[in-house]
Amino acid sequence: MWELPATEKPWDNPGKKEKTEKVGYNRCLVLHFWEIGLSERSTLVQAIASLESRRPLLGDDVVETAVWALRQQLSNTQTNIHSATTENAQQITVLVADVVGFTAISEKMDAEHVGNAMNVLWEHLDGVIIAWGGRIDKHVGDNIIAYFGVPQPHADDPKCAVLAALEIQMILDWFNRPENRTVAQNLFPDGVGVQMRIGIHSGSAFVGSMGVNDNYTAVGETVSIAESLEAAAPHGGVLISAEMHKLVGAHFIVEPVSSAWLVVDVQEKLLCITKYADEDGIPVRMVGHLQEFEQLQNGLQYVMDTHSGQAIVLIGVEGIGKSKILAEFGNWLSIFPAPIRLICGHGFRQHILRPYAFLRNVLESYFNLHVRYHEAAAGQTLVVKLHKEFMKAGLETALAYQYAWSIAHLVGFDFAPELQLYKHLDTQDWLLKQAVQGFLCLLTAVADKGTLIVLLLEDIDFATNEDLDFIERLVAASQTLPLLLVASALPEFEQKRPSWFAWSHDPFSAYQKVELHPLSAIDSRHLVNTVLNSVNQLPMRLVDIIVSIAAGSPFAIKEMVCFLRSKNVIEGTPIVDSVHMGQLNSLRLPVRFEDLLRMQILQLSSQAQIVLKRASVMGRLFGATAVAQLGAADQIEIDALTIQAILDELETRGIILRSPTMTFMGVQEYLFRYDFWRQAAYNLLDVELARAYHTQCAYWWITTCPSSQLPQFAPVIADHFMQAGEGEQAAGWNGRV
């Protein structure tokens, strides 16, 4: 057993009253133990929608009063359900945090103020844990215990727990700064700083519902070790066990402490393209697309020779291998003899695209800002890091802050008061110019050290027009900088920015296009042989079948291997070690890739198929609560825990992904990994059920959105009504844009 020496906490007070448990579960809408009374809820939902549609007629005051009452009643229709009463041993990650010197703090404040201050503080910190996928187990006084991987474990639970701990420490640092006292509601008296010790351990624990109240919790040595780590952690520090270090050591900068490790910072990653990393368990090197890869290499050579910037856009359909080429190019850059500064960015679908969301993702990657919950702390941390970089570049303090505030404000953080000092905030163009100049200043400082700059931007389709305008300005202004920008996009992107491709045939143009085509028959065979290279004397008939169905798509080849594995034609995980061709005789094979996807979905459980179909109606981006709401259309009740378990299964299968951002109502959302998965599930719906689902989707948006945000989501609501065949309702909502 791993041990740390017992450490007595000098501020422990045996006579101290324990505070009432916080209702942390209620903040996690996906994992809480509630189910919806669908018939009653459906009636209330439609009543709210009806009132909203009559807002112009009835007036805001009447509608707000009536809707408020209905929303309260809607909230009360939820009923508690009991989870399984048996314990199950499973792998979890436990985070234990404790406020340092709580007794000393309490002596300087009255009891009521202490309680209020701690409640406000826990609100923020609970939100961080939930945002990273954790579950609050309990609050005991100044101590908190949280689990990652409950009720369903994920491969990245240990990493998310450490990132949550680092964000907690970042927020506490923000709370303790004098300039934030007012914003932080003057929680603690001047001169009183709040610090935490955090311990994290990953291991096996018994997880289940326990006690007379049937509370879902975990017990075992794993929890005890995490508590010991917390007791031994330094003030403001995050201490992880040796077992945790084996799991996450590559992602963080750590220092050894006895038999544990102190987390210092996030490890700067060589490549931040992680959307599809290790998602299918079939790791293979890139096959084919060698000419396209060479074009990227030539682009870097051009930048080196001319000392000027160039942008290359990889264009190809889903599943053709754009992510693989970017990943391989990043690996190649890591062994390139010249010094290279690699900056990565990644686009993700959101319900409402915020201006400069893509640029913000680039900055978070550049500065290793892994913050999901606390906007103010994230913004201030970004300014501090930007200011430090500008000072290194030789700028004066005032100008360094001006650039830092401008960039942070542009990407969504509120620094209007600071920027008012310059009396130019009334023009967005001035703000944009300041941000571009600041970026160029950073890039120039890097280039002056003889370093090449490479920006890898994946899924630029999801960049806003503001992001694309910024990129254009950056490329235009960097013609004297050794900057190579490589982006990936779908073919439709050419219509979004036709000017980028007007002169792509000119080798000296600032923008170049690299088109990815399906693999040739030879390359497809080569890829099949690479995936199944562990099989002796691989049957050519099997290779022919896979190549024929895949039609040159690398993704389809791997999906076909997964399908054959599920039918026991091939065996071995993750390495295929045997083939049973006799199984093919009784097997109905797909003819096209679309048929393969359909068959894969039909292999899922009936409930999983229902969840997937409901999600497909929501769109490429969806949440668990919306999936539950659509049960009013098919009258099939699936409780919240079952839906969450199904979503975890679909994620493991590689059909969906967890969105890296909380884009709506602070709830974890999911993405279809590829749109053709969504389309395949949607095509399984009959027309009437699809219309009923769309109607419920519209009602879900109307009843879930705060009234102030409804105009923003009016186009989404209108589209669902249109798909439901309710043209009059659709026109009404289109009129609210």
Stockholm file with secondary structure:
# STOCKHOLM 1.0

chainA/1-737         MWELPATEKPWDNPGKKEKTEKVGYNRCLVLHFWEIGLSERSTLVQAIASLESRRPLLGDDVVETAVWALRQQLSNTQTNIHSATTENAQQITVLVADVVGFTAISEKMDAEHVGNAMNVLWEHLDGVIIAWGGRIDKHVGDNIIAYFGVPQPHADDPKCAVLAALEIQMILDWFNRPENRTVAQNLFPDGVGVQMRIGIHSGSAFVGSMGVNDNYTAVGETVSIAESLEAAAPHGGVLISAEMHKLVGAHFIVEPVSSAWLVVDVQEKLLCITKYADEDGIPVRMVGHLQEFEQLQNGLQYVMDTHSGQAIVLIGVEGIGKSKILAEFGNWLSIFPAPIRLICGHGFRQHILRPYAFLRNVLESYFNLHVRYHEAAAGQTLVVKLHKEFMKAGLETALAYQYAWSIAHLVGFDFAPELQLYKHLDTQDWLLKQAVQGFLCLLTAVADKGTLIVLLLEDIDFATNEDLDFIERLVAASQTLPLLLVASALPEFEQKRPSWFAWSHDPFSAYQKVELHPLSAIDSRHLVNTVLNSVNQLPMRLVDIIVSIAAGSPFAIKEMVCFLRSKNVIEGTPIVDSVHMGQLNSLRLPVRFEDLLRMQILQLSSQAQIVLKRASVMGRLFGATAVAQLGAADQIEIDALTIQAILDELETRGIILRSPTMTFMGVQEYLFRYDFWRQAAYNLLDVELARAYHTQCAYWWITTCPSSQLPQFAPVIADHFMQAGEGEQAAGWNGRV
#=GR chainA/1-737 SS CCCCCCCCCTTCCTTCCCCCCCCGGGGCTTTSSEECCHHHHHHHHHHHHHHHHTHHHHCHHHHHHHHHHHHHHHHHTCEECCCCSSCEEEEEEEEEEEETTHHHHHHTSCHHHHHHHHHHHHHHHHHHHHHTTEEEEEEETTEEEEEESCSSCCTTHHHHHHHHHHHHHHHHHHHHSGGGTTTTTTCSCTTCCCCEEEEEEEEEEEEEEETTTTEEEEESHHHHHHHHHHHHSCTTCEEECHHHHHHHGGGEEEEEETTEEEEEEECCCSCCCCTTTTSSSCCCCCCSCHHHHHHHHHHHHHHHHHCCCEEEEEECCTTSSHHHHHHHHHHHHHTCSSCEEEEEEECCCCSSCCTTHHHHHHHHHHTTCCCSSCHHHHHHHHHHHHHHHHHHTTCCHHHHHHHHHHHHHHTTCCCHHHHGGGTCTTCHHHHHHHHHHHHHHHHHHHHTTTCEEEEEEECGGGSCHHHHHHHHHHHHHTTTSCEEEEEEECTTHHHHCGGGTTTTTSTTSSEEEEECCCCCHHHHHHHHHHHTTTSTTCCHHHHHHHHHHHTTCHHHHHHHHHHHHHTTSEECSSSCCEECGGGGGGCCCCSSHHHHHHHHHHTSCHHHHHHHHHHHHHCSEEEHHHHHHTHHHHTCCCCHHHHHHHHHHHHHHTSEEECSSCCBTTBCEEEESSHHHHHHHHTTSCHHHHHHHHHHHHHHHHHHSCGGGHHHHHHHHHHHHHHTTCHHHHHHHHTTC
#=GC SS_cons         CCCCCCCCCTTCCTTCCCCCCCCGGGGCTTTSSEECCHHHHHHHHHHHHHHHHTHHHHCHHHHHHHHHHHHHHHHHTCEECCCCSSCEEEEEEEEEEEETTHHHHHHTSCHHHHHHHHHHHHHHHHHHHHHTTEEEEEEETTEEEEEESCSSCCTTHHHHHHHHHHHHHHHHHHHHSGGGTTTTTTCSCTTCCCCEEEEEEEEEEEEEEETTTTEEEEESHHHHHHHHHHHHSCTTCEEECHHHHHHHGGGEEEEEETTEEEEEEECCCSCCCCTTTTSSSCCCCCCSCHHHHHHHHHHHHHHHHHCCCEEEEEECCTTSSHHHHHHHHHHHHHTCSSCEEEEEEECCCCSSCCTTHHHHHHHHHHTTCCCSSCHHHHHHHHHHHHHHHHHHTTCCHHHHHHHHHHHHHHTTCCCHHHHGGGTCTTCHHHHHHHHHHHHHHHHHHHHTTTCEEEEEEECGGGSCHHHHHHHHHHHHHTTTSCEEEEEEECTTHHHHCGGGTTTTTSTTSSEEEEECCCCCHHHHHHHHHHHTTTSTTCCHHHHHHHHHHHTTCHHHHHHHHHHHHHTTSEECSSSCCEECGGGGGGCCCCSSHHHHHHHHHHTSCHHHHHHHHHHHHHCSEEEHHHHHHTHHHHTCCCCHHHHHHHHHHHHHHTSEEECSSCCBTTBCEEEESSHHHHHHHHTTSCHHHHHHHHHHHHHHHHHHSCGGGHHHHHHHHHHHHHHTTCHHHHHHHHTTC
//
